[in-house]
Amino acid sequence: MNFGLVIIGDEILSGKRADKHLPKAIELLAARGLQVAYADYVGDAPQRITETLKRAFASGDTVFSFGGIGATPDDHTRQCAGAALGRELVLHPQAEKLIRQRMQDLAQEQGVPYERDRPDNVHRLNMGVFPEGAEIIPNPYNKIPGFSCRGPGGGSVHFVPGFPVMAWPMLEWVLDTYYRDQFVAGAWQENSVIIFGAMEASLTPLMEQIERAHSVKVFSLPSVDHPEYGRHIELGVKGAPEHVVQAYADLLSGLRRMQVPMGPEMVRN
């Protein structure tokens, strides 16, 4: 199964805020033996958001969408999800209950009576207006839920807020509730070595040879100004641990035959 991300917001693309969702999603999926396959960044443009979500719903993938599910004029994600699916937006009954509970909690905290029909309280219910057939995602931070929808192409999109304190526990809940059967302990390992004085072009035949002989991916990450190693290449293999061990041994043997100077070795999983 492919896991993708859609990260929405002008503030990310303008540089006002740095995206924290991609590295956290990588961490949370990796803890479950999973990987992020791709990430799309989209500004607050309804047409572009709609087209991005259409692709997600048609993809057959599992996609997490971050941001834009509030009820202010620059929040378009709920409406775009409905447009992408061709479904009406309706107030989700369970979401309404949770939002009203949140408003009552706030009133109690502030020592004022809860006014059910006050205009701003009625407006807050828009945060529970989702495409027909949506399922809610619980929000442990403030009870305002996210939602999940499945598209006609088999893609499932899970919509969470842009705030990390809310979004990340909600992402974990979705993974642990719906995708536990995809978890694989020890599913991935990466072995690499720092090498000096070599050009990527001269390493390519060895890299191709390793990939032909083993069910792994070979990677090369050059650096020209590393504070500790200076100009170097991190060369390695990644994949299932049982394949990585022999592939990496063959990679080191090939580098020794080429008399390439080697530095520290690393293992990640």
Backbone as CSV, one residue per row, in Angstrom:
resi,resn,N_x,N_y,N_z,CA_x,CA_y,CA_z,C_x,C_y,C_z
1,MET,0.838,-1.194,0.000,0.000,0.000,0.000,0.874,1.246,0.000
2,ASN,0.540,2.222,-0.832,1.248,3.501,-0.854,0.600,4.476,0.123
3,PHE,1.433,5.189,0.869,0.963,6.230,1.771,1.485,7.574,1.273
4,GLY,0.554,8.496,0.999,0.919,9.819,0.508,0.455,10.914,1.437
5,LEU,0.971,12.116,1.212,0.594,13.280,2.005,0.167,14.404,1.080
6,VAL,-0.813,15.180,1.526,-1.161,16.452,0.905,-1.067,17.504,2.007
7,ILE,-0.199,18.481,1.819,0.045,19.501,2.839,-0.394,20.831,2.269
8,ILE,-1.412,21.430,2.897,-2.122,22.561,2.321,-1.841,23.829,3.126
9,GLY,-1.592,24.931,2.426,-1.485,26.215,3.105,-0.517,27.167,2.428
10,ASP,-0.977,28.401,2.185,-0.093,29.425,1.630,1.102,29.686,2.537
11,GLU,0.887,29.541,3.855,1.954,29.869,4.796,3.165,28.954,4.631
12,ILE,2.951,27.736,4.118,4.065,26.823,3.870,4.823,27.252,2.618
13,LEU,4.080,27.536,1.556,4.715,27.870,0.290,5.344,29.260,0.302
14,SER,4.854,30.153,1.164,5.433,31.492,1.251,6.649,31.537,2.169
15,GLY,6.838,30.489,2.944,7.953,30.451,3.870,7.656,31.028,5.233
16,LYS,6.411,31.459,5.479,6.072,31.986,6.801,6.188,30.908,7.868
17,ARG,5.872,29.679,7.477,6.023,28.546,8.391,6.727,27.410,7.676
18,ALA,7.588,26.724,8.416,8.257,25.549,7.864,7.377,24.325,8.072
19,ASP,7.297,23.480,7.057,6.493,22.264,7.185,7.134,21.300,8.164
20,LYS,6.363,20.843,9.127,6.824,19.836,10.081,6.122,18.498,9.871
21,HIS,5.110,18.493,8.996,4.306,17.277,8.847,5.051,16.156,8.125
22,LEU,5.805,16.500,7.086,6.500,15.451,6.327,7.488,14.686,7.211
23,PRO,8.403,15.352,7.921,9.328,14.557,8.758,8.616,13.770,9.852
24,LYS,7.528,14.328,10.420,6.812,13.590,11.462,6.085,12.395,10.877
25,ALA,5.482,12.554,9.698,4.802,11.429,9.060,5.797,10.317,8.725
26,ILE,6.981,10.688,8.254,8.018,9.693,7.987,8.322,8.923,9.263
27,GLU,8.458,9.643,10.373,8.766,9.009,11.665,7.652,8.076,12.121
28,LEU,6.395,8.548,12.048,5.277,7.752,12.553,5.029,6.518,11.695
29,LEU,5.184,6.649,10.391,5.015,5.481,9.529,6.173,4.505,9.706
30,ALA,7.385,5.026,9.808,8.545,4.146,9.964,8.450,3.321,11.234
31,ALA,7.869,3.907,12.287,7.709,3.176,13.545,6.798,1.971,13.383
32,ARG,6.037,1.948,12.293,5.107,0.856,12.016,5.544,0.029,10.808
33,GLY,6.775,0.222,10.383,7.294,-0.530,9.242,6.777,-0.039,7.911
34,LEU,6.340,1.234,7.833,5.761,1.800,6.623,6.594,2.983,6.152
35,GLN,6.345,3.433,4.919,7.095,4.558,4.361,6.157,5.524,3.642
36,VAL,6.544,6.788,3.634,5.846,7.796,2.831,6.287,7.628,1.386
37,ALA,5.312,7.484,0.486,5.635,7.293,-0.930,5.770,8.621,-1.669
38,TYR,5.014,9.642,-1.246,5.073,10.947,-1.925,4.386,11.993,-1.060
39,ALA,4.669,13.263,-1.357,4.031,14.377,-0.661,3.756,15.489,-1.657
40,ASP,2.534,16.020,-1.644,2.148,17.154,-2.483,1.937,18.380,-1.601
41,TYR,2.499,19.505,-2.009,2.299,20.775,-1.311,1.389,21.661,-2.163
42,VAL,0.354,22.210,-1.537,-0.654,22.973,-2.265,-0.983,24.241,-1.484
43,GLY,-1.052,25.373,-2.158,-1.479,26.611,-1.519,-2.983,26.658,-1.342
44,ASP,-3.476,27.769,-0.791,-4.908,27.908,-0.513,-5.676,28.336,-1.763
45,ALA,-5.566,27.541,-2.811,-6.254,27.788,-4.082,-7.262,26.669,-4.300
46,PRO,-8.568,26.951,-4.200,-9.573,25.881,-4.248,-9.479,24.972,-5.460
47,GLN,-9.270,25.529,-6.644,-9.227,24.677,-7.834,-8.058,23.709,-7.767
48,ARG,-6.905,24.198,-7.317,-5.725,23.331,-7.242,-5.901,22.269,-6.155
49,ILE,-6.498,22.670,-5.028,-6.752,21.691,-3.963,-7.704,20.611,-4.463
50,THR,-8.755,21.021,-5.165,-9.730,20.066,-5.680,-9.084,19.075,-6.636
51,GLU,-8.256,19.569,-7.556,-7.594,18.682,-8.508,-6.645,17.715,-7.799
52,THR,-5.943,18.213,-6.791,-5.031,17.349,-6.034,-5.801,16.247,-5.326
53,LEU,-6.948,16.609,-4.729,-7.744,15.609,-4.024,-8.400,14.627,-4.992
54,LYS,-8.768,15.078,-6.175,-9.314,14.157,-7.173,-8.298,13.058,-7.491
55,ARG,-7.042,13.454,-7.663,-5.997,12.465,-7.944,-5.842,11.509,-6.768
56,ALA,-5.906,12.057,-5.563,-5.746,11.209,-4.379,-6.872,10.187,-4.281
57,PHE,-8.107,10.625,-4.505,-9.249,9.718,-4.419,-9.219,8.665,-5.520
58,ALA,-8.628,9.003,-6.651,-8.572,8.053,-7.771,-7.357,7.143,-7.715
59,SER,-6.444,7.390,-6.775,-5.145,6.728,-6.796,-5.142,5.306,-6.258
60,GLY,-6.115,4.978,-5.402,-6.067,3.704,-4.704,-5.134,3.722,-3.504
61,ASP,-4.536,4.884,-3.219,-3.587,5.011,-2.118,-4.279,5.483,-0.842
62,THR,-3.542,5.444,0.254,-3.963,6.053,1.506,-3.237,7.385,1.627
63,VAL,-4.000,8.459,1.763,-3.436,9.807,1.743,-3.875,10.562,2.987
64,PHE,-2.943,11.264,3.599,-3.241,12.135,4.727,-3.167,13.579,4.256
65,SER,-4.256,14.325,4.489,-4.328,15.721,4.088,-4.259,16.592,5.338
66,PHE,-3.307,17.522,5.350,-3.084,18.384,6.504,-3.510,19.816,6.184
67,GLY,-4.417,20.376,7.003,-4.723,21.795,6.912,-5.982,22.132,6.151
68,GLY,-6.509,23.313,6.469,-7.618,23.880,5.708,-8.987,23.344,6.039
69,ILE,-9.167,22.667,7.198,-10.492,22.117,7.509,-11.216,22.944,8.573
70,GLY,-10.748,24.160,8.821,-11.435,25.054,9.750,-12.638,25.714,9.092
71,ALA,-13.073,26.815,9.666,-14.287,27.478,9.158,-14.062,28.957,8.870
72,THR,-12.805,29.338,8.594,-12.517,30.714,8.213,-12.481,30.810,6.685
73,PRO,-12.543,32.045,6.129,-12.630,32.180,4.667,-11.474,31.558,3.896
74,ASP,-10.303,31.384,4.517,-9.179,30.794,3.796,-9.076,29.284,3.986
75,ASP,-10.084,28.688,4.615,-10.136,27.231,4.772,-11.050,26.648,3.698
76,HIS,-10.458,25.935,2.749,-11.223,25.449,1.590,-11.282,23.929,1.495
77,THR,-10.578,23.209,2.373,-10.371,21.779,2.145,-11.665,20.981,2.191
78,ARG,-12.543,21.287,3.138,-13.791,20.516,3.232,-14.616,20.664,1.950
79,GLN,-14.731,21.920,1.483,-15.502,22.161,0.263,-14.848,21.505,-0.954
80,CYS,-13.517,21.549,-0.998,-12.809,20.951,-2.128,-12.930,19.430,-2.112
81,ALA,-12.960,18.843,-0.933,-13.155,17.394,-0.847,-14.519,17.010,-1.405
82,GLY,-15.544,17.795,-1.053,-16.869,17.529,-1.593,-16.898,17.663,-3.108
83,ALA,-16.243,18.719,-3.625,-16.208,18.918,-5.077,-15.448,17.799,-5.766
84,ALA,-14.342,17.359,-5.167,-13.544,16.287,-5.771,-14.318,14.982,-5.838
85,LEU,-15.191,14.758,-4.863,-15.982,13.523,-4.822,-17.334,13.663,-5.520
86,GLY,-17.737,14.901,-5.806,-19.070,15.123,-6.357,-20.163,14.842,-5.354
87,ARG,-19.897,15.145,-4.076,-20.872,14.883,-3.017,-21.275,16.177,-2.312
88,GLU,-22.488,16.178,-1.795,-22.963,17.306,-1.007,-22.249,17.347,0.336
89,LEU,-22.125,18.550,0.889,-21.604,18.708,2.237,-22.763,18.712,3.224
90,VAL,-22.619,17.937,4.283,-23.685,17.836,5.285,-23.051,17.891,6.671
91,LEU,-23.835,18.351,7.637,-23.363,18.377,9.019,-23.383,16.957,9.566
92,HIS,-22.219,16.454,9.930,-22.094,15.102,10.450,-22.649,15.077,11.872
93,PRO,-23.613,14.202,12.166,-24.250,14.240,13.491,-23.291,14.032,14.649
94,GLN,-22.322,13.138,14.491,-21.371,12.911,15.580,-20.422,14.094,15.723
95,ALA,-20.054,14.686,14.583,-19.215,15.882,14.638,-19.956,17.032,15.321
96,GLU,-21.243,17.177,15.011,-22.033,18.231,15.673,-22.021,18.045,17.184
97,LYS,-22.204,16.820,17.625,-22.223,16.538,19.063,-20.890,16.898,19.706
98,LEU,-19.800,16.526,19.059,-18.477,16.805,19.607,-18.184,18.309,19.633
99,ILE,-18.567,19.015,18.578,-18.323,20.459,18.525,-19.147,21.172,19.592
100,ARG,-20.380,20.749,19.785,-21.208,21.365,20.830,-20.622,21.066,22.214
101,GLN,-20.091,19.877,22.405,-19.430,19.577,23.682,-18.253,20.504,23.905
102,ARG,-17.493,20.765,22.848,-16.351,21.666,22.954,-16.807,23.078,23.321
103,MET,-17.891,23.544,22.714,-18.384,24.891,23.011,-18.881,24.982,24.458
104,GLN,-19.519,23.933,24.941,-19.955,23.912,26.331,-18.763,23.925,27.283
105,ASP,-17.719,23.166,26.939,-16.513,23.151,27.759,-15.889,24.539,27.829
106,LEU,-15.817,25.219,26.681,-15.238,26.563,26.654,-16.050,27.533,27.498
107,ALA,-17.373,27.454,27.373,-18.231,28.339,28.169,-18.008,28.105,29.663
108,GLN,-17.900,26.833,30.035,-17.675,26.513,31.446,-16.315,27.030,31.919
109,GLU,-15.287,26.881,31.081,-13.964,27.379,31.433,-13.962,28.890,31.620
110,GLN,-14.769,29.585,30.816,-14.823,31.045,30.875,-15.826,31.562,31.897
111,GLY,-16.599,30.652,32.517,-17.575,31.047,33.515,-18.763,31.790,32.960
112,VAL,-19.147,31.457,31.725,-20.300,32.103,31.083,-21.279,31.023,30.641
113,PRO,-22.558,31.361,30.469,-23.525,30.351,30.023,-23.291,29.957,28.561
114,TYR,-23.579,28.703,28.245,-23.484,28.242,26.870,-24.742,28.662,26.122
115,GLU,-24.573,29.433,25.046,-25.701,29.919,24.234,-25.708,29.150,22.921
116,ARG,-26.560,28.170,22.848,-26.594,27.236,21.719,-26.767,27.927,20.380
117,ASP,-27.611,28.936,20.326,-27.955,29.558,19.042,-27.248,30.880,18.805
118,ARG,-26.249,31.202,19.604,-25.484,32.426,19.366,-24.780,32.309,18.016
119,PRO,-24.755,33.364,17.201,-24.240,33.259,15.831,-22.845,32.637,15.723
120,ASP,-21.927,32.999,16.615,-20.581,32.434,16.483,-20.562,30.946,16.827
121,ASN,-21.445,30.519,17.739,-21.531,29.091,18.048,-22.141,28.312,16.895
122,VAL,-23.131,28.890,16.245,-23.724,28.241,15.068,-22.683,28.138,13.954
123,HIS,-21.878,29.203,13.793,-20.850,29.200,12.746,-19.825,28.095,12.978
124,ARG,-19.497,27.827,14.231,-18.499,26.802,14.540,-18.932,25.414,14.071
125,LEU,-20.223,25.216,13.926,-20.703,23.913,13.446,-20.241,23.617,12.024
126,ASN,-19.827,24.674,11.288,-19.315,24.438,9.938,-18.090,23.540,9.943
127,MET,-17.388,23.485,11.065,-16.219,22.612,11.142,-16.607,21.142,11.153
128,GLY,-17.902,20.847,11.279,-18.387,19.477,11.209,-19.160,19.176,9.944
129,VAL,-19.074,20.075,8.975,-19.745,19.880,7.682,-18.763,19.186,6.743
130,PHE,-19.073,17.925,6.418,-18.175,17.093,5.626,-18.923,16.529,4.412
131,PRO,-18.202,15.987,3.431,-18.881,15.311,2.318,-19.737,14.153,2.833
132,GLU,-20.856,13.944,2.192,-21.746,12.840,2.577,-20.971,11.523,2.633
133,GLY,-21.247,10.750,3.667,-20.599,9.454,3.815,-19.273,9.492,4.541
134,ALA,-18.828,10.686,4.966,-17.542,10.790,5.669,-17.625,10.133,7.041
135,GLU,-16.476,9.659,7.503,-16.340,9.151,8.863,-15.425,10.085,9.641
136,ILE,-15.697,10.267,10.919,-14.918,11.235,11.668,-13.609,10.633,12.180
137,ILE,-12.640,11.522,12.403,-11.372,11.182,13.051,-11.351,11.930,14.378
138,PRO,-11.291,11.233,15.505,-11.317,11.910,16.803,-10.103,12.831,16.991
139,ASN,-10.357,13.941,17.645,-9.305,14.914,17.944,-9.130,14.977,19.460
140,PRO,-8.076,14.377,20.011,-7.917,14.340,21.459,-7.566,15.689,22.069
141,TYR,-7.174,16.652,21.245,-6.745,17.944,21.774,-7.921,18.837,22.147
142,ASN,-8.886,18.973,21.226,-10.013,19.878,21.513,-11.368,19.360,21.020
143,LYS,-11.425,18.089,20.660,-12.669,17.413,20.265,-13.169,17.765,18.866
144,ILE,-12.615,18.799,18.203,-13.088,19.161,16.861,-12.549,18.110,15.891
145,PRO,-13.406,17.286,15.298,-12.906,16.123,14.562,-12.394,16.446,13.169
146,GLY,-11.569,15.554,12.659,-11.266,15.501,11.249,-12.201,14.508,10.593
147,PHE,-11.902,14.135,9.355,-12.808,13.207,8.667,-12.064,12.409,7.609
148,SER,-12.644,11.275,7.256,-12.088,10.379,6.242,-13.122,10.125,5.157
149,CYS,-12.661,10.040,3.918,-13.540,9.716,2.792,-12.819,8.748,1.860
150,ARG,-13.587,7.888,1.238,-13.047,6.970,0.240,-13.590,7.352,-1.128
151,GLY,-12.717,7.405,-2.121,-13.120,7.812,-3.453,-13.509,6.642,-4.330
152,PRO,-14.113,6.926,-5.481,-14.540,5.857,-6.397,-13.370,5.068,-6.961
153,GLY,-12.170,5.665,-6.958,-10.997,4.952,-7.449,-10.295,4.147,-6.386
154,GLY,-10.888,4.098,-5.182,-10.309,3.298,-4.116,-9.356,4.036,-3.208
155,GLY,-9.067,5.302,-3.512,-8.186,6.071,-2.651,-8.908,6.542,-1.406
156,SER,-8.260,6.406,-0.258,-8.809,6.889,1.006,-8.024,8.110,1.442
157,VAL,-8.721,9.205,1.729,-8.070,10.431,2.167,-8.550,10.746,3.575
158,HIS,-7.596,10.983,4.465,-7.879,11.270,5.862,-7.491,12.729,6.121
159,PHE,-8.471,13.537,6.510,-8.284,14.978,6.635,-8.100,15.361,8.102
160,VAL,-6.976,16.022,8.390,-6.675,16.447,9.759,-6.294,17.927,9.724
161,PRO,-6.308,18.596,10.886,-5.947,20.021,10.913,-4.470,20.239,10.586
162,GLY,-4.130,21.503,10.381,-2.741,21.844,10.128,-1.900,21.953,11.379
163,PHE,-2.543,22.058,12.553,-1.807,22.199,13.806,-1.194,20.862,14.206
164,PRO,0.137,20.786,14.337,0.771,19.509,14.683,0.234,18.875,15.954
165,VAL,-0.048,19.692,16.990,-0.500,19.133,18.260,-1.804,18.354,18.108
166,MET,-2.594,18.690,17.093,-3.823,17.958,16.798,-3.583,16.885,15.739
167,ALA,-2.872,17.281,14.683,-2.765,16.419,13.496,-2.029,15.124,13.774
168,TRP,-0.943,15.176,14.525,-0.108,13.979,14.665,-0.777,12.876,15.477
169,PRO,-1.438,13.181,16.612,-2.180,12.102,17.285,-3.317,11.548,16.426
170,MET,-3.920,12.403,15.600,-5.001,11.945,14.735,-4.461,11.018,13.644
171,LEU,-3.291,11.355,13.102,-2.662,10.476,12.114,-2.362,9.109,12.732
172,GLU,-1.833,9.112,13.947,-1.544,7.845,14.623,-2.815,7.035,14.847
173,TRP,-3.893,7.712,15.219,-5.163,7.008,15.449,-5.634,6.338,14.159
174,VAL,-5.532,7.046,13.038,-5.953,6.468,11.755,-5.109,5.241,11.435
175,LEU,-3.796,5.358,11.576,-2.920,4.223,11.280,-3.253,3.024,12.150
176,ASP,-3.394,3.270,13.449,-3.602,2.162,14.389,-5.006,1.582,14.310
177,THR,-5.963,2.374,13.805,-7.352,1.904,13.712,-7.623,1.170,12.410
178,TYR,-7.104,1.692,11.295,-7.476,1.160,9.980,-6.373,0.361,9.280
179,TYR,-5.120,0.555,9.656,-4.040,-0.014,8.852,-3.097,-0.913,9.649
180,ARG,-3.541,-1.390,10.777,-2.680,-2.237,11.590,-2.237,-3.493,10.836
181,ASP,-3.089,-3.963,9.917,-2.718,-5.166,9.168,-1.575,-4.914,8.188
182,GLN,-1.236,-3.635,7.967,-0.127,-3.297,7.077,1.201,-3.180,7.820
183,PHE,1.151,-3.154,9.163,2.372,-2.964,9.936,3.290,-4.170,9.769
184,VAL,4.566,-3.900,9.633,5.546,-4.978,9.527,6.742,-4.606,10.395
185,ALA,6.960,-5.366,11.455,8.104,-5.114,12.326,9.393,-5.492,11.605
186,GLY,10.398,-4.631,11.698,11.689,-4.918,11.069,11.602,-5.045,9.566
187,ALA,10.719,-4.261,8.943,10.483,-4.419,7.507,11.537,-3.727,6.652
188,TRP,12.353,-2.872,7.260,13.219,-2.034,6.451,14.540,-1.814,7.167
189,GLN,15.607,-1.801,6.401,16.927,-1.522,6.958,17.754,-0.797,5.909
190,GLU,18.637,0.055,6.378,19.507,0.816,5.482,20.930,0.745,6.021
191,ASN,21.854,0.244,5.204,23.275,0.203,5.552,24.035,1.082,4.569
192,SER,24.934,1.914,5.092,25.682,2.800,4.201,27.076,3.041,4.751
193,VAL,27.923,3.587,3.881,29.301,3.871,4.246,29.695,5.203,3.616
194,ILE,30.502,5.975,4.333,31.054,7.216,3.804,32.297,6.879,2.992
195,ILE,32.364,7.372,1.754,33.539,7.118,0.913,34.102,8.447,0.422
196,PHE,35.400,8.444,0.164,36.111,9.662,-0.212,36.818,9.465,-1.554
197,GLY,36.957,10.579,-2.260,37.789,10.575,-3.460,37.226,9.811,-4.628
198,ALA,35.936,9.575,-4.672,35.324,8.836,-5.788,34.266,9.704,-6.459
199,MET,34.043,9.460,-7.724,33.005,10.145,-8.484,31.821,9.197,-8.659
200,GLU,30.616,9.764,-8.639,29.419,8.926,-8.769,29.438,8.123,-10.067
201,ALA,29.938,8.729,-11.138,29.957,8.022,-12.426,30.781,6.744,-12.344
202,SER,31.886,6.785,-11.590,32.728,5.594,-11.483,32.078,4.522,-10.608
203,LEU,31.129,4.931,-9.745,30.457,3.983,-8.861,29.223,3.348,-9.492
204,THR,28.736,3.946,-10.566,27.468,3.504,-11.152,27.464,2.029,-11.558
205,PRO,28.511,1.512,-12.226,28.463,0.080,-12.580,28.317,-0.830,-11.361
206,LEU,29.016,-0.502,-10.264,28.888,-1.311,-9.055,27.477,-1.214,-8.486
207,MET,26.905,-0.017,-8.470,25.543,0.162,-7.960,24.546,-0.651,-8.782
208,GLU,24.682,-0.603,-10.091,23.773,-1.363,-10.959,23.935,-2.862,-10.742
209,GLN,25.176,-3.295,-10.545,25.443,-4.718,-10.313,24.760,-5.194,-9.030
210,ILE,24.826,-4.385,-7.961,24.211,-4.766,-6.687,22.698,-4.853,-6.838
211,GLU,22.101,-3.905,-7.526,20.643,-3.931,-7.696,20.199,-5.112,-8.547
212,ARG,20.998,-5.503,-9.547,20.635,-6.659,-10.364,20.707,-7.949,-9.552
213,ALA,21.660,-8.006,-8.630,21.900,-9.246,-7.898,21.041,-9.407,-6.641
214,HIS,20.489,-8.314,-6.136,19.763,-8.364,-4.864,18.461,-7.552,-4.950
215,SER,17.500,-7.919,-4.131,16.219,-7.201,-4.081,16.322,-6.015,-3.123
216,VAL,17.145,-5.034,-3.496,17.377,-3.854,-2.674,17.434,-2.624,-3.585
217,LYS,17.413,-1.443,-2.945,17.688,-0.197,-3.648,19.072,0.280,-3.217
218,VAL,19.845,0.741,-4.186,21.155,1.314,-3.899,21.040,2.825,-4.018
219,PHE,21.635,3.555,-3.087,21.531,5.019,-3.134,22.914,5.642,-2.984
220,SER,23.032,6.841,-3.530,24.262,7.609,-3.474,23.914,9.049,-3.114
221,LEU,24.457,9.542,-1.992,24.176,10.899,-1.529,25.480,11.687,-1.438
222,PRO,25.802,12.461,-2.475,27.048,13.232,-2.432,26.911,14.490,-1.578
223,SER,28.007,14.930,-0.985,28.055,16.168,-0.222,29.372,16.857,-0.521
224,VAL,29.335,18.184,-0.640,30.560,18.921,-0.958,31.077,19.739,0.221
225,ASP,30.252,19.931,1.251,30.682,20.823,2.335,30.233,20.320,3.701
226,HIS,30.269,19.016,3.901,29.863,18.468,5.196,30.822,18.974,6.283
227,PRO,30.294,19.402,7.458,31.173,19.981,8.487,32.191,19.005,9.057
228,GLU,31.902,17.689,8.989,32.820,16.704,9.548,33.608,15.964,8.466
229,TYR,32.941,15.559,7.387,33.592,14.712,6.385,34.048,15.488,5.151
230,GLY,33.645,16.736,5.012,33.992,17.490,3.817,33.336,16.895,2.582
231,ARG,34.083,16.914,1.465,33.547,16.340,0.227,33.554,14.820,0.336
232,HIS,32.383,14.212,0.147,32.287,12.756,0.279,31.011,12.269,-0.389
233,ILE,30.832,10.959,-0.403,29.594,10.332,-0.863,29.165,9.318,0.196
234,GLU,27.894,9.373,0.565,27.334,8.297,1.384,26.706,7.294,0.426
235,LEU,27.250,6.098,0.390,26.804,5.055,-0.534,26.214,3.911,0.285
236,GLY,25.020,3.447,-0.111,24.417,2.395,0.692,23.332,1.636,-0.025
237,VAL,22.751,0.700,0.714,21.645,-0.107,0.214,20.530,-0.077,1.242
238,LYS,19.286,-0.208,0.770,18.148,-0.240,1.684,17.111,-1.215,1.159
239,GLY,16.385,-1.806,2.107,15.359,-2.782,1.752,15.088,-3.694,2.927
240,ALA,14.536,-4.873,2.665,14.273,-5.851,3.716,15.596,-6.302,4.326
241,PRO,15.658,-6.393,5.661,16.932,-6.725,6.323,17.603,-7.973,5.780
242,GLU,16.816,-9.002,5.470,17.429,-10.249,5.018,18.124,-10.092,3.664
243,HIS,17.716,-9.106,2.866,18.377,-8.851,1.591,19.525,-7.855,1.732
244,VAL,19.357,-6.907,2.656,20.338,-5.833,2.807,21.696,-6.369,3.259
245,VAL,21.688,-7.336,4.177,22.945,-7.820,4.758,23.923,-8.291,3.685
246,GLN,23.475,-9.173,2.786,24.380,-9.706,1.756,24.680,-8.647,0.695
247,ALA,23.681,-7.836,0.354,23.897,-6.803,-0.654,24.955,-5.808,-0.182
248,TYR,24.884,-5.437,1.084,25.851,-4.476,1.616,27.254,-5.094,1.673
249,ALA,27.327,-6.356,2.031,28.630,-7.035,2.039,29.245,-7.030,0.649
250,ASP,28.414,-7.264,-0.370,28.916,-7.252,-1.748,29.324,-5.843,-2.166
251,LEU,28.586,-4.833,-1.682,28.938,-3.449,-1.986,30.313,-3.107,-1.409
252,LEU,30.552,-3.475,-0.165,31.852,-3.202,0.456,32.975,-3.936,-0.271
253,SER,32.713,-5.175,-0.670,33.730,-5.936,-1.404,34.085,-5.236,-2.711
254,GLY,33.058,-4.730,-3.392,33.299,-4.027,-4.643,34.097,-2.750,-4.439
255,LEU,33.806,-2.023,-3.374,34.551,-0.799,-3.088,36.009,-1.104,-2.748
256,ARG,36.237,-2.194,-2.035,37.621,-2.566,-1.709,38.392,-2.930,-2.981
257,ARG,37.729,-3.645,-3.890,38.403,-3.984,-5.154,38.769,-2.721,-5.931
258,MET,37.919,-1.701,-5.819,38.184,-0.438,-6.505,39.173,0.431,-5.733
259,GLN,39.543,-0.019,-4.527,40.474,0.708,-3.661,39.965,2.113,-3.330
260,VAL,38.652,2.189,-3.054,38.038,3.464,-2.680,38.222,3.673,-1.176
261,PRO,38.772,4.807,-0.735,38.917,5.075,0.707,37.544,5.152,1.365
262,MET,37.387,4.452,2.480,36.096,4.385,3.176,36.216,4.936,4.574
263,GLY,35.122,5.532,5.054,35.051,6.073,6.400,34.025,5.345,7.232
264,PRO,33.281,6.071,8.082,32.329,5.444,8.998,31.199,4.705,8.255
265,GLU,30.674,3.668,8.888,29.520,2.940,8.376,28.316,3.234,9.270
266,MET,27.119,3.163,8.681,25.891,3.472,9.405,24.822,2.429,9.123
267,VAL,23.994,2.177,10.126,22.836,1.285,9.985,21.609,2.033,10.482
268,ARG,20.551,2.054,9.684,19.294,2.685,10.079,18.161,1.707,9.830
269,ASN,17.198,1.662,10.742,16.009,0.843,10.506,14.850,1.392,11.314
